[in-house]
Each structure stands twice: as structure tokens, then as C-alpha cells.
Amino acid sequence: MMKIGASFAYDAVWDIQLQSEYKAGKRGLKANRFVGSVAVPQDQAFVTLPDSLGKPHAALSYHGAELLRQGKLGLIHLNGGLATRFGQIKATHEVAEFSGRRRTFLELKIGHLLWVCKTYGGPVPYGLMNSPMTDPVTREFLAQNRMFGLQEDRVFSYVQNVLRRKVPRREDAETFLSSLGADASPLRRSLDALRGREGECWEDSWAPAGHFDALAALVLSRTIGKFLKTGVEYVQISNIDNLAATVDPAILGILAQGAEDMLVEVALKKPGDRGGIPVLLPGKGTVLLEEFALPESFDATAVRQFNTATYWIQLAGVLKIFGLTREEADGASDAVLTERVRAVRRRIPAYVILKKAEIPGVGETLVEQDEQLLGDVTRLYL
């Protein structure tokens, strides 16, 4: 693990491995797809509130509320994306007006956390996963606004990993460009000028490594140890711009009383909803798969639910995934933590994602970037 600047980590070994696999054609848009049989999950794969697990909703809520009073839950918000459609990072984007002034995603998310503290009477330690691109702006914004009332000793900001963007392989580029029609011409011309360089890395163009880093960087930064020292046993993870991801004590009660290490919130689809969906791997169990990772023969519309990117996880389960003890979470060497994270990374896919990006000296072109997703952690529990 080597440091880039002073604010984030870059694992050159992992990046070089991904580049080698991509150049060799072992990874690509077609290889993103899951190989094997998938089916529509059965109803018993889901827990529907208010009558959860056959237990009264009030009893689950009571148990969850007691855990909140004891400070056993922490919140982690994912703030790595640049959100160019907003013209600024998501956290500082003004999204709604309350009490005569505009409020940002970050203020509203923190406002809900403070409401949980006031309502249930216990502390809720706060984790904010930034990327190198969002970290300086977010930290400055929090400082300017006096942390929006948060206790600084219970705020744990950490920064996710980055990977170098690459020149896409021709096969992947053509697949992507074919969906753009006439709009593809400028991008195709830029790629024509890069013939022979497929798979090469852009040394000065970086991208976040995906939201699996909510856990991987939690371990690498030792932030998981900070949560554990405060007494936190569970975390809820959600996107910074998902204002519907609120704390329901009943869900915390389900997680605490059940045998599972992880719960995933899903919602019924509405027209246009796309993303990760629950699917059954026959003979194994239910997992999340992104729609672009589904076998081509599978009809995603047959699944009525989709993932809202909201996860409830036991920290003991996170330690188990990475093969760590509580003492190692805070005290192991950088080399040990890096190797444990690499071992888990090898067990889940690194997806090939193509996007338009500005490259210094080149202009707008098509780039390949690699991402690992939090939903694929569900495969590790099979």
C-alpha cells in the first residue's frame, strides 16, 4: 500500500493486477455478467414490516430503540461521487428548503442523525466515506458549519481507495458507443487516436474504486476500530443523497435478534427503477446482482424489488469477512490489513465500467474504470 499525497491510499499491486486482467481480456463488459443459473427469489427471502419474522412490530421496535439508547448503532454515509449533474459534489448540493433557507444533502442527513439521538436518547457515531475528490470540500463545508451540531469526537471521516482509469478495449468501446447513435462520433474519433493503447492506464486520471470500499476502506483506515471503541456493534450504510434511508428501530431489532450478519433494504420497483436486484442462486441462497451483471437470458422485470443501496451490517460480521479480531482491527500492521482486504477483493467481482471523462491533453474521451460494489458482499455469506 502506498500513499498518494497525504489523503488517500492507492494499492498499486491490486491496480496492476486489474490492468493485466483487463488487457488480457479476462475482464470486460461481457465478463461482467454472472455465469450460472439465477431465478426470481421466493417470498420467504424478504422480511416485510410491520409484521417481521412473525414477531410483533412493537417488540422489534422496542428492542431496536433500546440498542439506540445504548449507542449500539453507527451511521455511514457514502460521499465518494462527484455528481457532475449537480455541478458540485452531492453532499453540498442544496436540495430542499426548510425554515426559510435551502438545505444540503449533508445537513439533512446529519439532521436525521441528530433527531435519532434526541428521540432515543443515545449517541449515534457518524462515519462519512469520502473520495479524494470530495474529501477536502466536505471537510471544509463541515468546519464552516460547525459540524451541524455533531460532536467532533464521534465523527469518523475516512477516504476510499482510487484506481487509475484506462483506455478501453475496442470490443468494450464499440458495445458502449453503439448505444449512443450519432452522439458517439466525437468519442469514436478520440478513441481512434488511441489505437494500440487499449488497456493502458492514464497516470493522471483517477476514479473511486466503488462502494465496496465502505467496508474495505473502513478496515484499511482503522475506522472500524474507532466505531468499536465507542461501543457500536451495528452500522447502517446509505448514500449521502438518499434522504429516504432513515433509521427504523424495528430493522435494527431484526438484525440484532436474527442470525444474519447483514440486511439489505429493498423497495418495490416503479417504472424506470434500475440497479441492484435480489435474485436466487438455486441451491445456494438470495444475493444482490446489478442488472448489467445478470445473465442475458434472465428477465430483470420479473423481480419486483430493487436495492435502495441501504445496508444494515453487524461489525462483528465485517471482522469475520476480513478474518480479523477486534484487536487486529485497530492494532494490526498496514501490511496485514492490506493483505486481508486484497483476499476479500479476490472473492468478489471487479466490474468494468465505461464512462465519459475529461483527460488532460486529450479532452473528452471514453475511459474504463474498475469498481467493486457493496451488494456483492451478499455472495460472501453463501
SEDO-693587 format. One line per 2 residues: number of its first residue (from 1); their letters; for each residue x, y, z of C-alpha. Coordinates in steps of 0.001 Angstrom, whole numbers, plus 500000, padded with zeros to 6 digits. Layout:
NUM = A = X/Y/Z; ...
This chain:
1 = MM = 500000/500000/500000; 501479/503328/499004
3 = KI = 500237/506799/499829; 499265/509287/497149
5 = GA = 499614/512790/498541; 498520/512843/502153
7 = SF = 494855/511982/501976; 494235/508583/500433
9 = AY = 495632/505151/499693; 496389/503547/496358
11 = DA = 497107/499823/496152; 499439/499548/493165
13 = VW = 499565/495748/493355; 495812/495465/493018
15 = DI = 495649/498112/490276; 498343/496408/488195
17 = QL = 496557/493067/488582; 493284/494584/487359
19 = QS = 495051/496196/484413; 496729/492913/483447
21 = EY = 493427/491023/483555; 491704/493707/481518
23 = KA = 494365/493844/478822; 494260/490040/478573
25 = GK = 490501/490089/478034; 489763/488260/481287
27 = RG = 487535/491146/482353; 485218/493268/480238
29 = LK = 481605/494297/479721; 480634/490766/478670
31 = AN = 482609/489222/481534; 480685/491433/483984
33 = RF = 477773/489025/483627; 477234/486342/486235
35 = VG = 477875/482835/484944; 475339/480384/486288
37 = SV = 471654/479942/486921; 469597/482675/488603
39 = AV = 465907/482772/489441; 463273/485043/490948
41 = PQ = 463599/484871/494757; 460831/483352/496850
43 = DQ = 458753/485485/499213; 460466/483979/502260
45 = AF = 463693/485712/501210; 462147/489004/502331
47 = VT = 461079/490424/505675; 458194/492839/505367
49 = LP = 457423/495339/508092; 455395/495765/510243
51 = DS = 454834/492005/510855; 458511/490971/510757
53 = LG = 459703/487419/511286; 456341/486591/512820
55 = KP = 457089/488892/515760; 455060/491989/516602
57 = HA = 456465/495147/515143; 456275/496859/518535
59 = AL = 458557/494270/520158; 461177/494622/517438
61 = SY = 460957/498405/517641; 461340/498280/521413
63 = HG = 464474/496150/521169; 465940/498368/518442
65 = AE = 465118/501500/520427; 466946/500081/523454
67 = LL = 470030/499426/521305; 469837/503015/520053
69 = RQ = 469633/504266/523640; 472789/502266/524382
71 = GK = 474633/503797/521409; 474994/500486/519557
73 = LG = 474244/501872/516065; 476505/503989/513883
75 = LI = 475640/505588/510548; 477909/505597/507494
77 = HL = 477097/507811/504519; 478717/507280/501130
79 = NG = 480008/510539/499675; 482518/509496/497027
81 = GL = 480753/510569/493825; 481327/513888/492103
83 = AT = 477727/514188/490822; 478592/516342/487827
85 = RF = 474878/516690/487046; 474618/518914/490140
87 = GQ = 477670/520983/489217; 479134/520214/492657
89 = IK = 479548/517242/494982; 476340/515694/496321
91 = AT = 476989/516491/499976; 476965/520267/499457
93 = HE = 474129/520341/496912; 471104/522308/498133
95 = VA = 468134/520018/497697; 465227/521412/499742
97 = EF = 464045/524445/501695; 463164/524309/505393
99 = SG = 462576/527177/507814; 463260/529790/505170
101 = RR = 466575/528559/503796; 467944/525953/501449
103 = RT = 469372/522772/502962; 472007/520444/501562
105 = FL = 472010/516660/501433; 474686/516575/504130
107 = EL = 472781/518856/506502; 469572/516856/506058
109 = KI = 471315/513518/506607; 473030/514837/509734
111 = GH = 469748/516379/510835; 468135/512948/510799
113 = LL = 471030/511537/512828; 470586/514265/515435
115 = WV = 466849/513540/515514; 467612/509865/516209
117 = CK = 469924/510882/519085; 467256/513155/520571
119 = TY = 464403/510692/520099; 466084/507609/521521
121 = GG = 468466/509257/523973; 471721/507673/522877
123 = PV = 474726/508724/520778; 474971/507717/517115
125 = PY = 478611/507860/515947; 478892/509094/512373
127 = GL = 481059/507783/509546; 481453/509632/506262
129 = MN = 483228/507857/503421; 484630/510431/501032
131 = SP = 486756/510033/497932; 489942/512027/497351
133 = MT = 487825/514221/495073; 485154/515008/497696
135 = DP = 487139/514873/500945; 488686/518390/501064
137 = VT = 485452/520156/500087; 483358/518110/502533
139 = RE = 485717/518657/505455; 485790/522399/504795
141 = FL = 481998/522519/504483; 481575/520714/507811
143 = AQ = 484054/523055/509515; 482324/526142/508113
145 = NR = 479010/524904/509513; 480391/523820/512907
147 = MF = 479733/520161/512085; 475979/520933/512012
149 = GL = 475919/520235/515741; 477743/516890/515729
151 = QE = 480263/516002/518433; 483625/516015/516668
153 = DR = 484946/513067/518671; 482126/510935/517244
155 = VF = 482656/511865/513590; 484878/509454/511668
157 = SY = 485623/510607/508123; 487606/508196/506004
159 = VQ = 488685/508164/502383; 488151/505371/499911
161 = NV = 490669/503902/497503; 491189/505035/493937
163 = LR = 492295/503299/490754; 493758/504608/487534
165 = RK = 491376/504948/484625; 492312/503039/481488
167 = VP = 491937/503238/477733; 489032/500872/476964
169 = RR = 489475/497778/474839; 487962/498152/471386
171 = ED = 485305/495491/471954; 484019/497237/475090
173 = AE = 484171/500659/473484; 482094/499548/470495
175 = TF = 479492/497965/472774; 479169/501219/474698
177 = LS = 479245/503515/471662; 476621/501511/469778
179 = SL = 474050/502677/472333; 474793/506372/471665
181 = GA = 473992/506546/467959; 475140/509753/466244
183 = DA = 476321/511158/469590; 479128/508603/469565
185 = SP = 481108/510233/466738; 483325/512572/468830
187 = LR = 484129/509795/471291; 484888/507360/468476
189 = RS = 487310/509856/466933; 489083/510312/470266
191 = LD = 489456/506551/470628; 490705/506168/467052
193 = AL = 493618/508391/468052; 494409/505973/470883
195 = RG = 494575/502779/468812; 497237/500423/470085
197 = RE = 496960/501775/473638; 493974/499683/474781
199 = GE = 494278/498803/478453; 496924/501442/479171
201 = CW = 496458/503479/482341; 496025/507231/482432
203 = ED = 498578/508225/485047; 496817/511476/485903
205 = SW = 493188/510334/485872; 491750/508559/488903
207 = AP = 488368/507147/489852; 486931/505870/493165
209 = AG = 487088/502084/493437; 483353/501589/494134
211 = HF = 481204/501458/497251; 482566/498116/498460
213 = DA = 485126/500499/499930; 482508/501344/502557
215 = LA = 483875/498186/504184; 487339/497845/502615
217 = AL = 488393/501403/503488; 486636/501104/506839
219 = VL = 489168/498360/507616; 492215/499897/505918
221 = SR = 491729/503250/507638; 491115/501528/511003
223 = TI = 487850/503432/511259; 486115/500175/512163
225 = GK = 488260/500143/515309; 487108/503667/516174
227 = FL = 483468/502612/515889; 484062/499535/518036
229 = KT = 485775/501597/520754; 482648/503764/521078
231 = GV = 480554/500639/521702; 478965/500481/518233
233 = EY = 478000/496964/517149; 475898/497720/514067
235 = VQ = 476051/500227/511213; 473542/501444/508683
237 = IS = 475169/502361/505348; 473420/504572/502790
239 = NI = 474164/507065/500027; 474517/510717/501004
241 = DN = 471702/511672/498608; 469233/509030/499803
243 = LA = 467037/511014/502172; 464609/508097/502499
245 = AT = 467273/505961/504196; 466113/506641/507735
247 = VD = 466661/504724/510962; 463836/502317/511775
249 = PA = 464456/500703/515177; 462466/497650/514075
251 = IL = 465051/496878/511388; 467814/497181/513974
253 = GI = 465787/494811/516156; 465549/492297/513310
255 = LA = 469301/492430/512725; 470105/492061/516424
257 = QG = 467692/489183/517043; 468301/487299/513807
259 = AE = 471107/485014/512677; 472158/487227/509758
261 = DM = 475194/489496/509703; 473697/491746/507030
263 = LV = 470280/493043/505993; 469622/494818/502699
265 = EV = 466714/497210/502251; 464743/496727/499057
267 = AL = 461709/498539/497699; 459071/497727/495137
269 = KK = 460089/498964/491714; 458457/501865/489998
271 = PG = 458744/502482/486237; 462328/503389/485403
273 = DR = 463870/501987/488609; 467078/500120/487848
275 = GG = 470091/498945/489785; 470869/496018/492009
277 = IP = 468091/493470/492399; 467703/490392/494608
279 = VL = 467993/487089/492736; 468046/483483/493832
281 = LP = 471064/481310/493113; 469358/477889/493140
283 = GK = 470665/475638/495877; 472604/478484/497495
285 = GT = 470567/481498/498505; 469473/485020/497629
287 = VL = 472047/487627/496609; 472145/491070/495017
289 = LE = 473221/491427/491407; 473429/494574/489335
291 = EF = 471228/494442/486244; 474279/494751/483988
293 = AL = 475703/491653/485720; 472669/489431/485149
295 = PE = 472810/486627/482573; 471389/487924/479290
297 = SF = 468705/485234/479379; 467279/486477/482694
299 = DA = 464347/488923/482627; 465073/491537/485310
301 = TA = 461487/492820/485135; 460340/489533/486700
303 = VR = 461821/490708/490006; 459514/493220/491686
305 = QF = 462099/494614/494132; 465280/496607/493727
307 = NT = 468057/497595/496107; 467967/501123/497539
309 = AT = 471692/500863/498438; 470853/500839/502135
311 = YW = 472553/498166/504236; 472450/497173/507902
313 = IQ = 475549/495259/508989; 476936/493785/512207
315 = LA = 480522/494958/512713; 481372/491503/514071
317 = GV = 480318/490188/510655; 482622/492658/508917
319 = LK = 485526/491450/511041; 484618/487872/510134
321 = IF = 484625/488653/506399; 488132/490099/506617
323 = GL = 489402/487462/509052; 490175/489969/511793
325 = TR = 489791/490074/515553; 488696/493218/517366
327 = EE = 492264/493770/518485; 493614/493408/514936
329 = AD = 491055/495879/513572; 492899/498630/515390
331 = GA = 496319/497146/516042; 497329/495086/513007
333 = SD = 500034/496422/510683; 499247/498139/507384
335 = AV = 500650/495085/505579; 498305/492695/507368
337 = LT = 495224/494846/506781; 496159/495324/503123
339 = ER = 496526/491585/502531; 493236/490793/504307
341 = VR = 491434/493330/502134; 493098/492002/498970
343 = AV = 491989/488474/499875; 488341/489591/500078
345 = RR = 488631/491654/496893; 489647/488469/495068
347 = RI = 486375/486834/496148; 484039/489390/494564
349 = PA = 483904/490827/491024; 485729/493948/489919
351 = YV = 483347/495308/487289; 484402/497030/484112
353 = IL = 482581/500362/483844; 482836/502690/480836
355 = KK = 482259/506409/481252; 482954/509681/479508
357 = AE = 485691/511709/481158; 487966/514673/480551
359 = IP = 491601/513604/480198; 494298/516318/480407
361 = GV = 495847/516844/476996; 493207/514690/475288
363 = GE = 489837/516231/476093; 486638/514267/476500
365 = TL = 487022/510600/475717; 485759/507229/476818
367 = VE = 487535/505635/479782; 487394/502307/481543
369 = QD = 487321/502230/485320; 487077/499354/487766
371 = EQ = 484549/499202/490579; 483661/496758/493318
373 = LL = 480168/497038/494766; 478848/496593/498270
375 = GD = 475929/494448/497142; 478311/491684/496106
377 = VT = 479178/491165/499776; 475921/489174/499870
379 = RL = 477752/486447/497928; 480234/486017/500771
381 = YL = 477510/484759/503089; 476514/481795/500892
